[in-house]
Amino acid sequence: MARDRPPSEHGEMFKTPHVAAYAGRRPFVWFDDQVWAEDEEYLRVSQGLTDFLLIHVDPRTGLTREHLGMAHEWLTLTGFSQGS
């Protein structure tokens, strides 16, 4: 799968630091067709980030019920779906 823009010197995609800065201390689910192991690692070591879930979306099929189910399950298990 080709990447539209090259990764940074650390391997994460150009948008990952921006998503991390925007999310701050809020838990989040990120659906994207360009998230990789390097992006997850970048987020795991970023100061101030809380819980997150990255869900890779195949650009040929787009967002599916399965993706939404994964997010719903994660949000439910972590308690974030209750606004906590």
C-alpha positions as CSV (number, residue, x, y, z in Angstrom):
1,M,0.0,0.0,0.0
2,A,1.6,3.3,-1.0
3,R,1.8,6.2,1.3
4,D,0.7,9.6,-0.1
5,R,3.4,11.5,1.9
6,P,6.6,10.3,3.3
7,P,6.9,9.5,7.0
8,S,8.9,11.8,9.3
9,E,12.4,10.9,10.4
10,H,10.9,8.7,13.2
11,G,8.7,6.8,10.8
12,E,5.3,8.1,11.8
13,M,3.1,9.8,9.2
14,F,3.2,13.6,8.9
15,K,-0.3,13.9,10.5
16,T,0.3,11.8,13.6
17,P,2.0,14.6,15.7
18,H,-0.9,16.9,14.8
19,V,-3.5,14.4,15.9
20,A,-1.6,13.9,19.1
21,A,-1.5,17.6,19.8
22,Y,-5.2,18.0,19.0
23,A,-6.3,15.0,21.1
24,G,-4.3,16.1,24.1
25,R,-5.5,14.3,27.3
26,R,-8.8,13.1,25.7
27,P,-9.2,9.5,24.8
28,F,-9.8,9.0,21.0
29,V,-10.4,6.5,18.3
30,W,-8.6,7.2,15.0
31,F,-9.9,5.7,11.8
32,D,-7.4,6.1,8.9
33,D,-6.1,4.3,5.9
34,Q,-2.5,5.4,6.7
35,V,-1.8,4.4,10.3
36,W,1.0,2.1,10.9
37,A,3.0,0.5,13.7
38,E,5.2,3.6,13.8
39,D,2.2,5.9,14.3
40,E,1.0,3.7,17.3
41,E,4.5,3.8,18.8
42,Y,4.7,7.5,18.4
43,L,1.4,8.0,20.2
44,R,2.3,5.5,23.0
45,V,5.4,7.5,23.9
46,S,3.9,11.0,23.4
47,Q,3.7,13.0,26.6
48,G,0.2,13.7,27.9
49,L,-1.7,11.4,25.7
50,T,-4.3,9.1,27.3
51,D,-6.0,6.1,25.9
52,F,-6.5,5.7,22.1
53,L,-7.4,3.1,19.5
54,L,-6.1,3.2,16.0
55,I,-8.2,1.4,13.4
56,H,-6.7,0.9,9.9
57,V,-9.3,1.4,7.2
58,D,-8.7,-0.2,3.8
59,P,-9.1,2.6,1.3
60,R,-10.7,0.2,-1.2
61,T,-13.6,-0.6,1.1
62,G,-13.8,2.4,3.4
63,L,-15.2,2.6,6.8
64,T,-17.4,-0.5,7.6
65,R,-19.7,-1.7,10.4
66,E,-16.9,-3.8,11.6
67,H,-14.7,-0.8,12.2
68,L,-17.5,1.0,14.0
69,G,-18.1,-2.2,16.1
70,M,-14.4,-2.3,17.1
71,A,-14.6,1.3,18.2
72,H,-17.9,0.8,20.1
73,E,-16.5,-2.3,21.8
74,W,-13.3,-0.4,22.9
75,L,-15.3,2.6,24.1
76,T,-17.6,0.4,26.0
77,L,-14.9,-1.7,27.6
78,T,-12.9,1.3,28.6
79,G,-16.0,3.1,30.0
80,F,-15.5,6.1,27.7
81,S,-18.9,5.5,26.0
82,Q,-20.4,6.6,29.4
83,G,-18.6,9.9,29.3
84,S,-16.0,9.1,31.9
